[in-house]
Amino acid sequence: MNDDKLQIKLNILGTDFKLTIVRSEEAYYRRAEREINKIHTKYCSKYSSVKDYNKLSSMTLLHFAVNLLYEREQSNDISESLSVLDNLIEQYTKD
């Protein structure tokens, strides 16, 4: 794996960001840039009557925060379920 540094430029919601990242993570940054801009564009279209750019940007941020929290919760539920299953399997294989 090539973990040397790479300088990239992202444009998120009309703002340019010059970043130095680990080369192996570039695809994640590029994908995040596309997703953020895509969701923001959807909110701008859906709520075209909202002229406050900060509100639309905040809605975009909230969208991703809720999705992240939901994914974490689902991941924890799966981990807990797997732990319960592991314990059950362990109990039955002892007999």
C-alpha positions in Angstrom: 0.0 0.0 0.0 1.3 3.4 -1.0 0.8 5.7 2.0 2.9 8.6 0.8 1.4 12.1 1.0 -0.5 13.7 -1.8 -1.7 17.3 -2.3 -5.3 17.6 -3.6 -7.8 20.3 -4.2 -11.4 19.8 -3.4 -14.3 22.1 -4.1 -17.1 21.7 -1.5 -20.1 24.0 -1.7 -18.2 26.5 -3.8 -15.2 26.7 -1.5 -11.8 25.3 -2.5 -9.8 23.3 0.0 -6.1 22.5 -0.6 -5.3 19.4 1.5 -2.3 17.1 2.0 -3.6 13.6 2.5 -2.4 10.0 2.6 -2.5 8.9 -1.0 -4.4 5.7 -0.2 -7.3 7.8 1.2 -7.8 10.0 -2.0 -10.8 8.1 -3.2 -12.6 8.7 0.1 -12.0 12.5 -0.2 -13.1 12.6 -3.8 -16.2 10.6 -3.0 -17.0 12.8 0.0 -16.7 15.9 -2.2 -19.1 14.5 -4.7 -21.6 13.3 -2.1 -21.6 16.6 -0.2 -22.1 18.7 -3.3 -24.8 16.3 -4.6 -26.8 16.4 -1.3 -26.5 20.1 -1.0 -27.7 20.6 -4.6 -30.8 18.4 -3.7 -31.5 20.5 -0.7 -31.1 23.7 -2.7 -33.6 22.4 -5.2 -36.1 21.0 -2.8 -36.1 24.1 -0.6 -35.6 26.7 -3.3 -37.6 29.2 -1.2 -34.8 29.1 1.5 -32.4 31.8 0.5 -30.1 31.5 3.6 -27.1 29.6 2.3 -26.0 28.8 5.9 -29.3 27.1 6.6 -29.0 25.0 3.4 -25.4 24.1 4.3 -26.5 23.2 7.9 -29.2 21.0 6.5 -26.5 19.2 4.4 -24.3 18.8 7.5 -27.2 17.5 9.5 -28.0 15.0 6.7 -24.6 13.4 7.0 -24.4 13.5 10.8 -27.8 11.7 11.1 -26.6 9.1 8.6 -23.3 8.6 10.4 -25.1 8.2 13.8 -27.6 5.8 12.3 -24.9 3.7 10.7 -22.9 3.6 14.0 -26.0 2.5 15.9 -26.8 -0.2 13.3 -23.2 -1.4 13.5 -23.3 -1.6 17.3 -26.6 -3.5 17.1 -25.0 -6.0 14.8 -21.9 -6.3 17.0 -24.1 -6.9 20.0 -26.1 -9.5 18.2 -22.9 -11.2 17.0 -21.6 -11.2 20.6 -24.8 -12.9 21.8 -24.6 -15.5 19.0 -21.0 -16.2 19.8 -21.9 -16.8 23.5 -24.7 -19.1 22.5 -22.5 -21.1 20.1 -19.8 -21.3 22.8 -22.4 -22.6 25.3 -23.7 -25.3 23.0 -20.3 -26.5 21.8 -19.2 -27.0 25.4 -21.8 -29.7 26.0 
